[in-house]
Amino acid sequence: MLLEKRAEILGDVNTLQGEALNANRQDAAGDLSSMPIHMADLGSDNYELEFTLGLIEGERAILKEIDEALERIRQGSYGLCLATGSPIGKARLRATPWAKYCYEYSLAQEQGQGRGL
């Protein structure tokens, strides 16, 4: 599952990067046929580029987590909570195979209890 998701995300990142580069190259080349005529259009183009770059950053963060999970598999520690050492539930790992923490610890973190487990 991790390798399939990794390949999928890499494809998505490559596609998004290609789109961002193409938009940037058209601007740099002075392609007036695609240049916005109105300032609002220019703002929309900038927003779309920043949005795409944000998506790429998010996808790269998931790729890093997947790579870390693959390393935990190699080390034999996959499926154990990094904070508590408790097993991570199978349902959680099916939903998010790169999960680092058990549900209980993640919930405690969200509720601001820190390392209270």
C-alpha positions as CSV (number, residue, x, y, z in Angstrom):
1,M,0.0,0.0,0.0
2,L,2.8,2.4,0.9
3,L,4.7,1.8,-2.4
4,E,1.5,2.3,-4.4
5,K,0.6,5.5,-2.6
6,R,4.2,6.7,-3.0
7,A,4.0,6.2,-6.7
8,E,0.7,7.9,-7.0
9,I,1.8,10.9,-5.1
10,L,5.0,11.2,-7.1
11,G,2.9,11.2,-10.3
12,D,0.7,13.9,-8.8
13,V,3.7,16.0,-7.8
14,N,5.3,15.7,-11.2
15,T,2.0,16.7,-12.9
16,L,1.6,19.7,-10.6
17,Q,5.2,20.8,-11.0
18,G,4.8,20.6,-14.8
19,E,1.7,22.7,-14.7
20,A,3.4,25.3,-12.4
21,L,6.5,25.4,-14.6
22,N,4.5,25.8,-17.8
23,A,2.6,28.7,-16.4
24,N,5.8,30.3,-15.2
25,R,7.5,29.7,-18.6
26,Q,4.7,31.4,-20.4
27,D,5.1,34.5,-18.2
28,A,8.8,34.5,-18.5
29,A,8.7,34.1,-22.3
30,G,6.4,37.1,-22.6
31,D,3.7,35.1,-24.2
32,L,1.1,37.9,-24.5
33,S,-1.6,35.6,-25.8
34,S,-1.9,34.1,-22.4
35,M,-1.2,37.2,-20.4
36,P,-4.2,38.4,-18.3
37,I,-5.6,41.7,-19.4
38,H,-7.1,42.8,-16.1
39,M,-5.3,43.0,-12.8
40,A,-7.9,40.7,-11.2
41,D,-6.9,38.0,-13.7
42,L,-3.2,38.5,-12.8
43,G,-4.2,38.1,-9.1
44,S,-6.1,34.9,-9.9
45,D,-3.1,33.5,-11.8
46,N,-0.9,34.2,-8.9
47,Y,-3.3,32.6,-6.5
48,E,-3.5,29.5,-8.6
49,L,0.2,29.2,-8.8
50,E,0.6,29.6,-5.0
51,F,-2.2,27.1,-4.4
52,T,-0.4,24.6,-6.7
53,L,2.8,25.2,-4.9
54,G,1.0,24.6,-1.5
55,L,-0.4,21.3,-2.9
56,I,3.1,20.2,-3.9
57,E,4.5,21.0,-0.5
58,G,1.7,19.0,1.2
59,E,2.3,16.0,-1.1
60,R,6.0,16.2,-0.4
61,A,5.3,16.1,3.3
62,I,3.3,12.9,2.8
63,L,6.1,11.4,0.7
64,K,8.5,12.0,3.6
65,E,6.1,10.3,6.0
66,I,5.8,7.3,3.6
67,D,9.5,7.1,3.3
68,E,9.8,7.1,7.1
69,A,7.2,4.3,7.3
70,L,9.1,2.2,4.8
71,E,12.2,2.7,6.9
72,R,10.3,1.6,10.0
73,I,9.3,-1.6,8.1
74,R,13.0,-2.2,7.3
75,Q,13.8,-1.7,11.0
76,G,11.0,-3.9,12.2
77,S,9.2,-1.1,14.2
78,Y,6.4,-0.5,11.7
79,G,3.0,-0.4,13.4
80,L,4.2,0.7,16.8
81,C,3.4,4.2,18.1
82,L,6.6,6.3,18.2
83,A,5.5,8.0,21.4
84,T,4.1,5.2,23.5
85,G,5.4,2.0,21.9
86,S,1.8,0.6,21.8
87,P,0.6,-1.1,18.6
88,I,-1.2,1.2,16.1
89,G,-4.6,-0.2,15.3
90,K,-5.1,-2.1,12.0
91,A,-8.0,0.2,11.0
92,R,-5.8,3.3,11.5
93,L,-2.9,1.7,9.4
94,R,-5.4,0.7,6.7
95,A,-6.7,4.3,6.5
96,T,-3.2,5.9,6.9
97,P,-0.5,3.4,6.4
98,W,2.2,5.9,7.2
99,A,0.7,6.7,10.7
100,K,3.4,7.3,13.3
101,Y,1.2,7.4,16.4
102,C,-1.6,5.3,17.8
103,Y,-5.1,6.8,17.8
104,E,-5.1,7.4,21.6
105,Y,-1.9,9.4,21.5
106,S,-3.0,11.4,18.5
107,L,-6.3,12.2,20.2
108,A,-4.4,13.3,23.3
109,Q,-2.2,15.6,21.2
110,E,-5.2,17.2,19.5
111,Q,-6.8,17.8,22.9
112,G,-3.6,19.5,24.2
113,Q,-2.7,16.8,26.7
114,G,0.8,16.5,25.2
115,R,2.7,13.5,26.4
116,G,0.1,12.7,29.0
117,L,-0.3,9.1,28.0
